[in-house]
Amino acid sequence: MAEDEKDEAELELERLVFGDSKGFMESVQTFGKGQSGDTVMEDESADEDMEDGDGMAGMRDQDLFFMDTTGSVAPSAGLTHDIDLDAESSDDDADNALTRRKAAWQDSDDERISVSLAAVPKLRKLRVTADEDIVNGKEYIRRLRKQFLLLNPTPDWATEARQQRPAKRRRLSRDADDSGSEISSGEEDEDEQLATKPLSDLLRNASGLVRSSTSTRTRKLRPETLDVQRVRDVGITQPSSVDSISFHPTLPLLLTSGPSGTLYLHHIIPSPPAPEPNPLLTSLHLRSTPLSTTAFHPLDGRIFLSGRRRYFHVWDLSSGRVEKVSRIYGHAHEQRSMEVLKPSPCGRWIALKGSSRKGGGVINILSAQTLQWHTQLRIDSGQGVADFAWWRGGEGLTVAGKNGEVTEWSLEAESVVGRWSDAGAVGTTVLSLGGTMGRTSAIGGDRWMAIGSSSGIVNVYDRSGWCKGGETCPTNPEPTRVLDHLTTPVSTVAFAPDGQILAIASRWKKDALRLVHLPSCTVYKNWPTKATPLGRVTGVAFGKEDGGVGRMVVGNEAGKVRMWEIRA
């Protein structure tokens, strides 16, 4: 045997002292994981084996060495995986409740930096008092984080995920396999179950995508200033003006349409986890039919579409079928156009504004189930019907004639229960009902009524004191507030679902939109501003949210659909 050849004992000793490539790769793979399952033998039996000379044979290569980490401030990944730090100290309970992982790096210059909150206009909102100016870097970061959480609250899905603690892995036993990387099949099944359970629950039931209103406490808005934040526009620019905008009564769905004849249905999700905010669910184009009204049926999956035509369409979303209703038998001569169509809140009826002016104005009532004519309402107005609105429960209608006369009509009795005149009416254009009385009444349960005119005046009436104890409606009531902030004909009046905000707008002048606080009937002065991109407003709609007003959508003649979030 040659002198340079090594016997097996020498090779084994060299491997134990200097290591080999196999042992080095195993050390690299298990680096930082030794504390989870690999332990050094320190019992007496190990000492005895070492005295006999065979103790080192059963040890791993990585056990022959140790890493000197004295003075290191960076804990291992295994130790920091489940560490939750205390939240930053703050006077607010919201900041104290916020927990986050330890920062990987901290800048010591943050304490020495001074930031002026009064010098920069955008930072003035971060001040606690009007005289406050200079803060240090850490305080500046804390206030920025607080302002961000105020504008972008933590979504429910993130809060639930934080409350669920991650499952702890079971430690590997000391007599596990030499590789130290194999995991038992039970642990693999457990990890897989934790990863797939939320997805399986989501796919099993789609009701989790819709948040129902469970809060009974309504947030009150301040009458002086309005906390409003613009969010991303809904969809792309439409090829025509957006004349019709409506939210679904219970689902986060938005319906928009215009003279282009195309209807757009969007799912309103302005924040994660949606990859794209407010995605387009579907659209429908009707050839040679400029749409003036599109509305949801409040109870089933149907959508009503109408325009300046002798027919209207009903689109069933569940089946995809589009039905055309071409005539109202026996009353076709009074219904030559079906451009104004409004389903009742109860879902039983559909009201159509008649085109005939003979003998006043006409409104035909159809059954929403059979789409057949049910009854008719006729008012005494020499110029016809200007606008109408359903009562909150769908048991009647309030109709405004173009001459300023208002009729309260009960569907159950099929008779007029009240008739009165709008104060100072000059060419009535639009009408809307909102809010709630909190009691039953002969004229419905709506507290507020807004009537717009061609002169730009909007009269706001509080009906909570009308028709008490079987009394009749006053014939010449005084408006609670006369709004003269618009100078062109009023084209839109819309109430928020909780009745705290009234929007008034005119499409005949750029940026002609105002928001009114109720019940104080004061106009907000801080919004809209000169920089608010409104354009010529053609439609306004409010979306309902838990506890009060949630979203406001504004459409204009340029085809834009802008959206803002309103917070208390």
Steps between C-alpha positions, in 0.01 A plus 500: 500500500639840402607744770265775379194278526291540817330220681137508607576603858699801384229604254234472768709708741557761231128518429419540867758775553477697176161390370407417141277645224200293604518616857550859387183495287303351787628775728394766253150356471452465875664830597273696735280197563713322756305642791170361370594136518873425486665500844852423616530191718607605847408200714736271680466221247639726234805580717560133557483431127751776435738354756478170321588672173171423324298801621586718201397239249132555562516878490421718201755723337316816602510386864879514497494878449303795633432847364621784721213748498602692810391862473268437208172687525323323219297205633461192289207461265354225709491714811348804334233319300227534762613815681239774525629835616307748704340772294645848497398712794215732411217692658253328270354158574518422129880537503533295819303217339731489200761224514772437247818298458835633613666728250798346325682835512448821691638837403649682796470828311122492542534638852722786387287608202263796550194539280289815474129419481394861449733586212362240257124528429462124451638431849278739691238231539748308719503769770322438829459871575507804272818634665700181466789508252822300554504126572780245488532224244345221707196709589466599134502134394244412768261771385539405136410143589200620700377714209542209258294271724237772526465522123552128438357299790623147551273269300311221674698227327828636638364538853376140502834376368688677781275348762576147380833387648709280268522134593827401668710231340585203715866469587700225342614234742871456569497158346352624172653419167855628438388740229282690748287630212225242479164584651245245601197450279276617784674838506478533122127432512459754779687774307307425183171521687590838648591635159196377312224545755435875437493447123268203526264694725500790257419284200238300687288806587496825303303681768828600660559739215197703605498678832152544636403789720517383860566827676203671658698806606500780245804724483402865519655742253615843606311792344805726464752292307481176306770232518513385139776314318519434129563143388568351160248564223254225414587336168627669188363809332166419343422602139216732606373690799410298810129579536402218735686385814360266764629279781346166583297528824691222677795385284820694415400541135490818293298548182585774247370578152444779251391592145762265354265211575752307710439396860797437733483292818789547746588327825593775745815389684712811555765326713694167512483204473365578153785510243315777319264743678139510382529231231257486210279193538312522171346737249206498262453700180158568349514602140325827405374548856642801684453417867360761737408275795655180634393361837542188712209294616544513881426132564607286204773508237322708237596835352256735325621705203301774330546791263305736280329212323162327504651199676732409788717196576536268798838327540506189721856463630450144622399364159644767272167546326397845374124552469343781301174654620360684200158629606253551780173356376211742526724797587745515211370843393599644841840330511678592178836520682636297790812701581406556868461169684529441876455166685343517845721434807282200589565343160132446412436790261648703216397860440520654151466869432235543233546720195142624482418846637128475437317575820827552688772240541495119505704232675436136414567230761607154378546175687871425532430127485275479192592837341129560442308823563354522849365849560544865408560827681383828346581843642355844428792677337462700185858434387532134597715310748843642585625218722385244759641283777391184681436507872751311714281192538365502143141558613455824308644779284576869529456674164603855408338676209684753288274773640630438856207297631594191705271197532523229767343181364439172684534183294306288750198731490568607139404853594652838578573550872651847476553786261710814564699769316876547496591846632613736225512226238611611155521206260548198728764261359592228754381350828651261754412344838742396773552434868252333729228633733524212743124448485225398261317776319231544238763649267769238550795478736736747328595803706670724243389622160705709255345670197714668234389758245613652172618815683762307699307518828467184713237489776558255785196389703493317834186279493545348846225721642250445220188283523525427870198344665306469176547865400509596134807634323552878513404665173772768505786380720806714557832343396750425775775648286518671162829424322601757240858384435431392142430748221394261222213246486531226760544159336590279798390474863606189692495402867752275673351171628506615861358843417796701630609649167313653208675549166373764258648552152441658161637358177479836325803648676844359577567389860143590602465258792440566870463274803253589776515372856179378661321579726680837530445567126839673475713480186851363547760765424814287494383277213494508206800725443621671185733209438230230528467335153124497462430635153137528390324273748236274346434259789572440869452184707584401857605154610398365838757386755488368854427784738414771247610663177770310316563595137386768262520454124475790254458465124558778249452582133856397414421137591700499824371322810673655804476352848561640848488344846316695770604443860351623823 
